[in-house]
Amino acid sequence: MSILPDKAAFADFRKQCLSTDNWSNKYDKHGMQVWVEGSLANKGNNVPKVHKIKCKMTIKDVSAATMYDVLHDGSYRKSWDPAMLDSFDIARLSANADVGYYSWLCAKPIKNRDVVSLRSWQVTDDEYIIINFSVKHPKYPPRSDLVRAISIITGYLIKPTGPNSCIFTYLSQADPKGSLPKWVVKRASQVLAPRVLECIYKAGKNYPEWKQQNSPDQKPWLYPEQSTLEMMDPKELSIQRADSLENVDESFKVAAQDSEDSS
């Protein structure tokens, strides 16, 4: 069985993005909405190990195609993603899938994170979908100075609403390896998620001008023949499970406990 997402995987992701059942709204301002999975809303101080967040942004002055390009363009990300430590594509898996590496800064005392993920995309006349999930790559094992994060499923659904407008949805189901205190989820949904959405929106606004100055015709995510990445057999990858990782973030545990004790 192939590790690459099939049509059913894209259809299921779309269904989750559009669903309103069992989601609790945590933020609704300035054309942005953030939800957490409904089961998280009433769990006391701790939330389940696996948590899910969904963000939707109504964009009135950037096209769906431009927002899609922004998410793919690794060279551009260096100029707009303030949390990024390192990011690069590792190999192609098919015409619409690759495997890549991303690491990012976390607020102290939480250790910085990294992830190795398989990314796949699907474009139709009325929508763009990107989905990714964590995988094990033989040449990129977990590092001692970072905590290997786990994406069970993370992705984007972008639907045009006009020639220069769209609805942009982000959904992520992650496993942080341990129970998160409620304040972390609250901050993520009410502060961090809207901030990230705003950052991506601004990146979309500035992208056309930037792209004109930076290889304007180079878009391998639209034209696979332009890719210079080496091909890799997807069979060399396996899905990364959190329970197989030993690099637990002890500083995060301590910080979480301190916060619970003081609340």
BAFI-3210 file (N, C-alpha, C; in Angstrom, 3 decimals, decimal comma, padded with zeros to 6 digits):
// residues 263
n [1|2|3|4|5|6|7|8|9|10|11|12|13|14|15|16|17|18|19|20|21|22|23|24|25|26|27|28|29|30|31|32|33|34|35|36|37|38|39|40|41|42|43|44|45|46|47|48|49|50|51|52|53|54|55|56|57|58|59|60|61|62|63|64|65|66|67|68|69|70|71|72|73|74|75|76|77|78|79|80|81|82|83|84|85|86|87|88|89|90|91|92|93|94|95|96|97|98|99|100|101|102|103|104|105|106|107|108|109|110|111|112|113|114|115|116|117|118|119|120|121|122|123|124|125|126|127|128|129|130|131|132|133|134|135|136|137|138|139|140|141|142|143|144|145|146|147|148|149|150|151|152|153|154|155|156|157|158|159|160|161|162|163|164|165|166|167|168|169|170|171|172|173|174|175|176|177|178|179|180|181|182|183|184|185|186|187|188|189|190|191|192|193|194|195|196|197|198|199|200|201|202|203|204|205|206|207|208|209|210|211|212|213|214|215|216|217|218|219|220|221|222|223|224|225|226|227|228|229|230|231|232|233|234|235|236|237|238|239|240|241|242|243|244|245|246|247|248|249|250|251|252|253|254|255|256|257|258|259|260|261|262|263]
n.u [000,846|000,599|002,287|001,626|-000,853|-004,218|-007,096|-009,228|-008,107|-007,650|-010,298|-011,366|-009,898|-010,815|-013,500|-013,242|-012,273|-014,478|-016,468|-018,722|-019,514|-018,931|-016,938|-015,433|-015,764|-013,186|-012,177|-013,070|-012,715|-012,054|-012,364|-011,242|-011,388|-011,148|-011,125|-011,259|-011,178|-014,281|-014,312|-012,238|-012,972|-014,079|-012,452|-011,268|-008,223|-006,309|-005,799|-006,648|-004,098|-003,803|-004,563|-006,700|-006,858|-008,469|-008,429|-009,846|-009,793|-011,107|-010,359|-010,096|-008,632|-006,572|-005,684|-006,737|-004,910|-002,509|-002,162|-001,830|000,577|002,294|002,366|003,794|006,244|009,357|011,638|010,620|009,491|011,460|011,565|009,253|008,431|008,710|009,241|010,734|013,498|014,993|014,482|013,812|013,423|013,614|013,360|011,729|008,663|006,626|004,774|003,145|003,948|006,196|009,009|010,031|011,935|011,528|012,188|011,571|011,369|010,548|008,756|010,638|010,384|010,215|011,487|012,945|011,383|011,288|010,386|009,877|008,312|005,870|004,560|001,718|-000,217|-003,181|-004,889|-007,809|-010,483|-011,903|-010,643|-007,785|-005,692|-003,470|-001,828|-000,102|001,976|003,751|006,783|009,192|012,491|015,305|017,741|017,392|017,154|015,718|017,028|019,338|019,227|016,776|013,185|011,402|008,617|005,223|003,136|000,012|-002,002|-001,854|-002,781|-004,009|-006,865|-007,885|-010,180|-011,346|-013,165|-013,614|-011,944|-009,860|-009,955|-010,542|-011,305|-009,501|-008,400|-006,963|-005,921|-004,961|-003,852|-002,168|000,384|001,652|003,183|002,412|000,284|-001,208|-001,317|-004,270|-003,941|-002,036|-003,243|-005,272|-003,842|-002,647|-004,866|-006,176|-004,294|-001,770|-002,523|-004,241|-002,264|-000,401|-002,006|-002,433|000,145|000,604|-001,317|-000,364|001,981|000,922|-000,128|002,201|003,542|003,286|004,799|007,325|007,865|008,151|010,705|012,194|012,958|010,529|009,192|009,561|008,036|007,830|005,903|003,655|004,544|005,914|008,077|010,000|011,279|014,221|014,811|015,952|014,569|012,771|012,001|008,842|008,511|010,674|010,114|008,376|005,432|005,678|005,387|004,431|004,963|007,274|009,347|011,977|012,964|011,916|010,450|011,547|011,775|009,491|007,551|008,006|007,493|004,814|003,708|004,344|002,755|000,199|000,188|000,172|-002,208]
n.v [-001,199|002,180|004,992|007,473|010,047|009,356|009,914|009,674|010,471|013,211|013,989|013,421|015,205|017,667|017,463|017,596|020,201|021,713|020,992|021,651|020,406|019,398|021,255|023,899|027,320|029,678|032,117|035,010|037,421|040,258|039,005|036,555|033,266|030,902|027,583|024,946|021,406|020,133|018,410|019,257|021,428|021,210|019,930|020,348|021,102|019,863|018,799|016,395|014,115|014,163|016,847|019,095|021,795|024,414|026,920|029,716|032,072|034,900|036,295|039,222|040,505|039,082|036,556|033,074|031,485|032,875|032,706|029,986|029,635|031,002|029,297|027,173|028,160|027,903|029,521|032,068|031,901|032,299|035,018|035,858|034,275|034,459|032,633|030,571|028,399|026,682|025,403|023,162|021,391|017,895|015,654|014,605|012,798|012,166|013,525|015,269|015,331|015,591|015,332|016,957|019,185|021,038|023,455|025,255|028,194|028,220|029,658|030,363|028,524|026,399|023,912|024,289|023,172|020,563|019,084|016,372|015,942|014,506|015,920|016,605|017,572|018,898|020,160|021,606|022,854|024,515|024,658|024,495|022,184|021,334|018,831|017,458|015,179|013,688|011,889|009,195|009,596|008,037|009,452|011,647|011,642|012,215|015,088|015,926|018,493|019,509|019,118|016,579|017,194|016,078|015,729|014,664|015,067|017,811|020,772|022,711|024,270|026,018|028,099|029,736|032,811|034,700|036,527|037,745|037,048|034,932|032,030|030,907|028,113|026,539|023,549|021,530|018,597|017,521|015,804|016,363|014,768|014,035|015,365|018,492|021,547|023,502|026,240|026,454|025,532|027,399|029,787|029,199|029,052|031,521|033,555|032,897|031,511|033,405|035,345|034,045|033,570|036,213|036,863|035,138|036,111|038,735|038,000|036,931|039,230|040,605|038,925|038,801|041,032|040,450|038,012|038,745|039,710|037,522|034,828|034,608|032,842|030,368|027,776|025,027|023,537|023,846|023,205|020,379|019,504|021,418|020,955|020,411|018,628|015,493|012,285|010,116|006,944|006,405|004,234|004,115|005,662|005,950|006,267|008,583|007,947|009,237|007,790|006,457|008,105|009,335|011,683|013,586|016,633|017,908|020,414|021,672|020,180|020,875|023,640|023,588|022,328|024,171|026,295|025,231|024,846|027,448|028,424]
n.w [000,000|-000,901|000,558|-000,272|-000,409|-001,474|-003,630|-001,870|000,547|000,134|-000,212|002,303|003,879|002,847|003,636|006,445|006,688|005,876|007,601|010,330|012,561|015,910|016,497|018,285|018,468|018,858|018,212|016,435|014,476|012,382|009,873|010,316|011,630|014,274|015,337|017,801|018,105|019,163|021,391|022,904|024,319|026,850|028,851|031,279|033,029|031,447|028,048|025,473|024,251|021,474|019,514|017,686|015,434|013,658|011,203|009,578|006,963|005,457|002,490|000,678|-001,278|-002,466|-004,714|-004,932|-006,274|-005,910|-003,114|-002,884|-004,282|-002,537|-000,315|-001,341|-002,215|-001,295|-001,278|-000,977|001,528|003,416|003,665|004,912|007,078|010,383|012,389|011,413|011,464|009,803|006,514|003,927|000,808|000,417|-001,349|-004,408|-004,682|-006,345|-009,149|-007,819|-005,141|-002,381|-000,094|002,852|005,058|008,070|010,534|013,592|015,698|019,158|021,919|024,809|027,916|026,167|024,060|020,781|017,735|015,192|012,016|009,790|006,834|004,630|001,792|-000,140|-003,007|-004,567|-007,317|-008,551|-010,673|-008,968|-006,479|-004,264|-002,699|-000,110|001,635|004,440|006,353|009,104|008,525|008,640|007,685|006,345|006,345|007,909|010,916|014,263|016,002|018,642|019,673|019,128|019,372|017,890|016,158|015,619|012,953|012,403|010,553|008,494|006,811|003,952|002,571|-000,156|-001,554|-004,374|-004,444|-006,206|-008,882|-007,551|-004,878|-001,998|000,090|002,745|004,320|007,116|008,587|011,314|012,842|015,495|017,393|020,439|022,073|024,882|027,460|026,963|028,805|029,407|028,953|026,986|024,615|024,520|024,147|021,705|019,990|020,285|020,114|018,789|016,375|014,917|014,517|012,898|010,633|009,789|009,094|006,912|005,167|004,661|003,410|001,084|-000,088|-000,747|-002,430|-005,390|-006,321|-005,236|-006,504|-009,144|-009,184|-008,599|-010,106|-011,866|-013,588|-012,557|-011,163|-009,821|-008,483|-009,930|-012,435|-012,890|-014,399|-014,096|-011,737|-009,811|-007,912|-006,626|-007,412|-005,207|-003,898|-002,594|-000,920|000,710|002,841|005,985|008,031|010,664|014,015|017,192|019,511|019,055|019,413|021,426|022,373|024,537|025,543|028,249|029,480|028,618|029,871|032,545|032,460|031,775|034,002|036,014|035,199|035,478|038,238|039,124|038,290]
ca.u [000,000|001,428|002,202|001,147|-002,305|-005,040|-008,234|-010,040|-007,440|-007,948|-011,736|-011,574|-009,354|-011,767|-014,682|-012,901|-012,150|-015,790|-017,389|-018,961|-019,874|-017,931|-015,877|-015,741|-015,167|-012,363|-011,754|-013,848|-012,484|-011,311|-012,407|-010,545|-012,060|-010,339|-011,858|-010,599|-012,116|-015,226|-014,009|-011,203|-013,478|-014,542|-011,636|-010,545|-006,916|-005,525|-006,516|-006,143|-002,764|-003,930|-005,496|-006,952|-007,213|-008,863|-008,466|-010,377|-009,576|-011,759|-009,408|-010,840|-007,786|-005,497|-006,284|-006,448|-003,690|-001,352|-001,991|-001,300|001,989|003,013|002,578|004,745|007,509|010,290|012,549|009,893|009,167|012,552|011,379|008,035|008,135|009,641|009,532|011,504|014,937|015,533|013,451|014,276|012,863|014,591|013,262|010,419|008,101|005,783|004,547|002,435|004,304|007,613|009,310|010,835|012,335|011,224|012,405|011,089|011,601|009,458|008,969|011,279|011,451|009,909|012,558|012,593|010,840|011,471|009,489|010,110|006,951|005,479|003,579|001,090|-001,136|-004,184|-005,493|-008,937|-010,964|-012,495|-009,986|-006,399|-005,501|-002,146|-001,841|001,162|002,019|005,116|007,343|010,578|013,406|016,526|018,877|017,044|016,609|015,569|018,258|019,372|018,997|015,411|012,157|010,763|007,171|004,464|001,918|-000,808|-002,452|-001,858|-002,929|-004,694|-007,880|-008,053|-011,269|-011,562|-014,506|-013,591|-010,627|-008,840|-010,422|-010,629|-011,421|-008,262|-008,603|-005,817|-006,322|-003,824|-003,997|-000,784|000,615|002,780|003,840|002,088|-000,909|-000,934|-002,183|-005,299|-003,488|-001,260|-004,210|-005,971|-002,952|-002,464|-006,075|-006,636|-003,214|-000,781|-003,132|-004,562|-001,020|000,157|-002,870|-002,144|001,468|000,441|-002,080|000,562|002,886|000,172|-000,232|003,508|004,186|003,447|005,929|008,559|008,095|008,620|012,153|012,841|012,598|009,069|008,621|009,928|007,016|007,812|004,689|002,685|005,188|006,853|009,286|010,976|011,902|015,594|014,965|016,107|013,421|012,934|010,931|008,056|008,622|011,769|009,568|007,300|004,753|006,315|004,484|005,023|005,406|008,597|010,340|012,431|013,440|010,810|010,826|011,367|011,583|008,100|006,761|008,181|006,789|003,389|003,336|004,397|001,596|-000,977|000,269|-000,085|-003,525]
ca.v [000,000|003,373|005,997|008,710|010,261|009,104|010,835|009,588|011,262|014,616|014,197|013,437|016,465|018,708|017,311|018,116|021,659|022,325|020,545|022,517|019,537|019,069|022,267|024,989|028,557|030,341|033,439|035,431|038,853|040,740|038,040|035,323|032,421|029,788|026,591|023,724|020,294|020,335|017,601|019,909|022,634|020,999|018,847|020,745|021,732|019,212|018,406|015,104|014,112|014,576|017,966|019,539|023,199|024,803|028,371|030,138|033,488|035,426|037,218|039,973|041,201|038,219|035,401|031,736|031,006|033,506|032,126|028,636|029,793|031,414|028,119|026,279|028,790|027,843|030,665|033,235|031,716|032,860|036,459|036,232|033,400|034,852|031,521|029,535|028,228|026,101|024,752|022,774|020,190|016,808|014,853|014,428|011,457|012,022|014,836|016,141|015,019|015,638|015,205|018,121|019,419|022,383|023,645|026,576|028,720|028,189|030,558|029,723|027,519|025,274|023,672|024,458|021,975|020,323|018,070|015,855|015,637|014,234|016,923|016,280|018,646|018,609|021,384|021,427|024,138|025,377|024,610|024,046|021,488|020,821|018,101|016,820|014,421|013,343|010,619|008,868|009,575|007,380|010,373|012,793|011,196|013,296|015,702|016,081|019,883|019,880|018,118|016,198|017,346|015,092|016,151|013,526|015,615|019,273|021,185|023,936|024,253|027,382|028,128|031,067|033,399|035,689|036,537|038,282|036,824|033,500|031,579|030,189|027,299|025,761|022,563|020,745|017,636|017,275|015,058|016,991|013,793|014,337|016,186|019,926|022,338|024,219|027,582|026,384|025,449|028,684|030,769|028,834|029,328|032,902|034,515|032,490|031,185|034,628|036,024|033,313|033,852|037,571|036,802|034,492|037,050|039,789|037,365|036,849|040,587|041,047|037,900|039,076|041,947|039,718|036,967|039,399|039,929|036,277|033,683|034,681|031,723|029,109|027,300|023,571|022,943|023,874|022,612|019,395|019,357|022,422|020,550|019,884|017,684|014,088|011,430|009,154|005,952|006,593|003,047|004,341|006,438|005,359|007,280|008,815|007,919|009,928|006,876|005,903|009,143|009,347|013,014|014,286|017,995|018,012|021,806|021,982|019,561|021,687|024,899|023,309|022,052|025,437|027,096|024,626|025,080|028,853|028,812]
ca.w [000,000|-001,029|001,603|-000,882|-000,275|-002,656|-003,760|-000,661|001,584|-000,149|000,027|003,751|004,398|002,458|004,486|007,768|006,599|005,672|008,649|011,499|013,690|016,934|016,553|019,205|017,995|019,866|017,750|015,277|014,299|011,210|008,779|010,698|012,620|014,751|016,118|018,241|018,080|020,255|022,566|023,701|024,966|028,232|029,380|032,491|032,859|030,402|026,841|025,006|023,662|020,081|019,428|016,324|015,321|012,298|011,041|008,276|006,699|004,263|001,854|-000,333|-002,243|-002,961|-005,386|-004,413|-006,935|-005,268|-001,772|-003,117|-004,624|-001,319|000,534|-001,991|-002,588|-000,169|-001,309|-000,460|002,949|004,215|003,824|005,641|008,223|011,447|013,301|010,725|011,659|008,577|005,706|002,593|000,207|000,414|-002,575|-005,034|-004,564|-007,536|-009,767|-006,879|-003,754|-002,031|001,330|003,213|006,451|008,580|011,974|013,969|017,043|020,131|023,052|025,950|027,942|025,294|023,082|019,373|017,103|013,769|011,467|008,445|006,419|003,255|001,354|-001,416|-003,365|-005,597|-007,854|-009,460|-011,180|-007,945|-005,179|-004,113|-001,424|000,252|002,894|004,798|007,607|009,492|008,064|008,977|006,541|006,843|006,462|008,761|012,200|015,246|016,488|020,102|020,065|018,766|019,608|016,639|016,236|014,859|012,267|011,980|009,278|008,470|005,421|003,552|001,528|-000,651|-002,531|-004,951|-004,371|-007,279|-009,517|-006,653|-003,507|-001,690|001,482|003,044|005,525|007,613|009,593|011,789|013,926|015,899|018,622|021,121|022,965|026,271|027,600|027,012|029,674|028,666|028,578|025,744|023,530|024,491|023,526|020,299|019,209|020,388|019,883|017,793|015,079|014,165|014,154|011,748|009,491|009,348|008,468|005,604|004,334|004,221|002,451|-000,169|-000,661|-001,245|-003,262|-006,830|-006,544|-004,926|-007,500|-010,366|-009,058|-008,180|-010,970|-012,022|-014,349|-011,904|-010,218|-010,016|-007,915|-011,032|-013,609|-012,311|-015,228|-013,661|-010,476|-009,844|-006,808|-007,015|-007,126|-004,124|-003,839|-001,367|-000,063|001,669|003,953|006,782|008,840|011,971|015,172|018,346|020,570|018,732|019,672|022,819|022,735|025,173|025,923|029,693|029,869|028,346|030,936|033,745|032,256|031,813|035,385|036,747|034,826|036,112|039,672|039,432|037,810]
c.u [000,881|001,209|001,637|-000,369|-003,037|-006,219|-009,099|-009,436|-007,707|-009,414|-012,035|-011,061|-010,309|-012,994|-014,425|-012,826|-013,513|-016,784|-017,533|-019,315|-018,681|-016,718|-016,342|-015,007|-014,442|-011,967|-012,562|-013,763|-011,780|-011,265|-011,675|-011,355|-011,138|-011,227|-010,886|-011,648|-012,975|-014,904|-012,958|-011,765|-013,793|-013,779|-010,894|-009,195|-006,106|-006,400|-005,927|-004,793|-002,800|-004,969|-005,564|-007,405|-007,515|-008,997|-008,993|-010,228|-010,284|-010,869|-010,089|-009,965|-006,551|-006,146|-005,905|-005,138|-002,444|-001,107|-001,409|000,190|002,828|003,344|003,642|006,152|008,463|011,254|011,889|009,649|010,224|012,334|010,148|007,744|009,118|010,028|010,494|012,983|015,583|014,398|014,037|013,542|013,962|014,562|011,844|009,969|007,214|005,611|003,868|002,713|005,806|007,777|010,262|011,081|011,995|011,500|012,025|011,371|010,357|009,797|009,597|010,288|011,190|011,017|012,041|012,216|011,365|010,544|010,003|008,751|006,836|004,378|003,029|000,038|-002,030|-004,844|-006,633|-009,419|-011,422|-011,833|-008,536|-006,306|-004,031|-002,316|-000,450|001,051|003,452|005,529|008,747|011,392|014,735|017,708|018,605|016,382|016,427|016,928|018,175|019,028|017,589|014,451|011,452|009,242|006,481|003,228|001,175|-001,445|-002,482|-002,033|-003,770|-005,719|-008,112|-009,098|-011,458|-013,006|-014,665|-012,201|-009,509|-009,267|-010,576|-010,963|-010,277|-008,460|-007,347|-006,330|-005,102|-004,237|-002,594|-000,740|001,839|003,519|003,628|000,903|-000,538|-001,856|-003,111|-004,813|-002,706|-002,194|-004,939|-005,118|-002,775|-003,663|-006,453|-005,566|-002,337|-001,398|-003,536|-003,316|-000,383|-000,672|-002,588|-000,814|001,367|-000,308|-001,171|001,559|002,213|000,075|001,075|004,138|004,337|004,632|007,263|008,889|008,588|010,144|012,922|012,305|011,096|008,441|008,868|008,887|006,880|006,594|003,542|003,214|006,278|008,148|010,367|011,754|013,308|015,851|015,152|014,848|013,762|011,746|010,161|008,154|009,752|011,308|008,540|006,685|005,405|005,251|005,178|005,594|006,760|009,709|010,694|012,828|012,295|011,286|010,559|011,116|010,135|007,209|006,798|007,394|005,285|002,924|003,333|003,171|000,337|-000,986|-000,111|-001,478|-004,610]
c.v [001,249|004,343|007,319|008,848|009,982|010,083|010,839|010,421|012,755|014,927|014,266|014,736|017,616|018,664|017,861|019,641|022,335|021,981|021,584|021,694|019,307|020,007|023,413|026,253|029,287|031,762|033,778|036,948|039,103|039,721|036,748|034,583|031,272|028,874|025,557|022,627|020,337|019,592|018,243|020,985|022,434|019,881|019,224|021,324|021,139|018,829|017,096|015,240|014,591|015,695|018,496|020,999|023,514|026,318|028,696|031,646|033,855|036,523|037,902|040,586|040,412|036,974|034,090|031,214|031,595|032,920|030,712|028,694|030,138|030,201|027,184|026,861|028,885|029,014|031,903|033,121|032,324|034,346|036,827|035,403|033,681|033,709|030,509|029,559|027,732|025,418|024,396|021,518|019,137|016,045|014,875|012,987|011,116|013,416|015,801|015,775|015,129|015,405|016,336|018,225|020,858|022,412|025,070|026,901|028,573|029,137|029,788|029,610|026,301|025,128|023,858|023,108|021,803|019,203|017,658|015,385|015,350|015,229|016,511|017,339|018,234|019,919|020,998|022,820|025,078|025,273|024,135|023,362|021,083|020,067|017,535|016,090|013,961|011,971|010,436|008,839|009,018|008,330|011,574|012,328|012,386|013,782|015,920|017,497|020,372|018,764|017,834|016,248|016,316|015,746|014,890|013,868|017,136|019,705|022,422|023,622|025,708|027,367|029,548|031,525|034,479|035,690|037,004|038,150|035,326|033,272|030,606|029,438|026,497|024,806|021,756|019,841|017,176|016,484|015,637|016,065|014,148|015,275|017,653|020,619|023,211|025,587|027,574|026,369|026,786|029,741|030,471|029,254|030,804|033,939|034,094|032,229|032,436|035,376|035,366|033,582|035,238|037,625|036,208|035,419|038,159|039,247|037,254|038,194|040,982|040,107|038,278|039,989|041,248|038,726|037,550|039,580|038,628|035,087|033,607|033,496|030,363|028,745|025,780|022,879|022,970|023,152|021,650|019,243|020,375|021,970|019,993|018,919|016,261|013,317|010,441|008,201|006,139|005,406|003,173|005,122|005,616|006,461|007,363|008,837|008,544|008,952|006,240|006,917|009,181|010,736|013,856|015,638|018,209|019,451|022,228|021,407|020,402|022,990|024,701|023,089|023,318|026,287|026,563|024,943|026,505|029,293|028,439]
c.w [000,000|000,125|001,055|-000,731|-001,578|-002,673|-002,502|000,474|001,390|000,137|001,517|004,365|004,074|003,371|005,890|007,766|006,552|006,776|009,760|012,734|014,612|016,923|017,452|018,760|019,119|019,475|016,509|015,146|012,972|010,073|009,053|011,764|012,994|015,594|016,678|018,224|019,333|021,522|023,458|024,611|026,446|028,930|030,661|032,159|031,717|029,224|026,343|024,308|022,211|019,999|018,011|016,347|013,863|012,241|009,649|008,132|005,396|003,683|000,667|-001,425|-002,669|-003,561|-004,707|-004,997|-006,286|-003,887|-001,877|-003,440|-003,392|-000,454|-000,039|-002,105|-001,398|-000,120|-000,714|001,049|003,857|004,510|004,654|006,893|009,366|012,380|012,700|011,105|010,366|007,826|004,348|002,126|000,121|-000,906|-003,108|-004,852|-005,758|-008,129|-008,812|-005,422|-003,570|-000,534|001,683|004,701|006,834|010,075|012,333|015,435|017,895|021,276|024,212|027,105|027,053|024,238|021,657|018,756|015,675|013,323|010,097|007,944|004,929|002,906|000,002|-001,727|-004,519|-006,016|-008,786|-009,879|-010,069|-006,574|-005,299|-002,745|-001,291|001,559|003,167|006,123|007,848|008,974|008,640|007,686|007,037|007,059|007,368|010,054|013,145|015,748|017,996|020,545|019,739|019,164|018,283|016,813|015,337|014,263|011,832|010,639|009,412|007,027|005,229|002,471|001,119|-001,759|-003,060|-004,726|-005,439|-007,872|-008,593|-005,190|-003,269|-000,221|001,722|004,362|005,838|008,670|010,010|012,945|014,296|017,192|019,317|022,088|024,441|026,321|027,739|028,017|028,847|028,187|027,276|024,540|023,382|023,796|022,034|019,461|019,192|020,063|018,703|016,424|014,304|013,712|012,925|010,489|008,919|008,600|007,055|004,648|003,793|003,200|001,087|-000,869|-001,349|-002,271|-004,736|-007,134|-006,302|-006,044|-008,824|-010,381|-008,789|-008,983|-011,218|-012,744|-013,693|-010,843|-010,372|-009,412|-008,935|-012,260|-013,136|-013,096|-014,842|-012,418|-010,698|-008,700|-007,331|-006,641|-006,017|-004,152|-002,535|-000,402|000,952|002,895|004,717|007,632|010,215|013,066|016,372|019,361|020,264|018,964|021,157|023,294|023,301|025,695|027,412|030,134|029,663|029,442|032,212|033,632|032,346|033,241|036,223|036,466|035,464|037,604|040,044|039,009|038,813]
res [m|s|i|l|p|d|k|a|a|f|a|d|f|r|k|q|c|l|s|t|d|n|w|s|n|k|y|d|k|h|g|m|q|v|w|v|e|g|s|l|a|n|k|g|n|n|v|p|k|v|h|k|i|k|c|k|m|t|i|k|d|v|s|a|a|t|m|y|d|v|l|h|d|g|s|y|r|k|s|w|d|p|a|m|l|d|s|f|d|i|a|r|l|s|a|n|a|d|v|g|y|y|s|w|l|c|a|k|p|i|k|n|r|d|v|v|s|l|r|s|w|q|v|t|d|d|e|y|i|i|i|n|f|s|v|k|h|p|k|y|p|p|r|s|d|l|v|r|a|i|s|i|i|t|g|y|l|i|k|p|t|g|p|n|s|c|i|f|t|y|l|s|q|a|d|p|k|g|s|l|p|k|w|v|v|k|r|a|s|q|v|l|a|p|r|v|l|e|c|i|y|k|a|g|k|n|y|p|e|w|k|q|q|n|s|p|d|q|k|p|w|l|y|p|e|q|s|t|l|e|m|m|d|p|k|e|l|s|i|q|r|a|d|s|l|e|n|v|d|e|s|f|k|v|a|a|q|d|s|e|d|s|s]
***
